[in-house]
Amino acid sequence: MKVEQDLEEIKERLTQIEIKLEQKSASKRILKYMIIVFLSVFFLLFLIGIIQFVSA
């Protein structure tokens, strides 16, 4: 009986840990996409500035 109860507790803890890890990876993924978008816009504006400077 004690072993079964311990096993159930371990399963519940494992499930909770898996949920937390999924949430962390989702937030990291969102942060990564935000950084990529920001850098893309920055380099696009940077290239437009270089083109205008060279053409002037």
Number of C-alpha atoms within 10 A of each C-alpha: 6 7 8 9 10 11 12 12 12 12 12 12 12 12 12 11 12 12 11 12 11 11 12 11 11 12 10 12 11 11 12 12 11 12 11 12 11 12 12 12 12 12 11 12 12 12 12 12 12 12 11 10 9 8 7 6
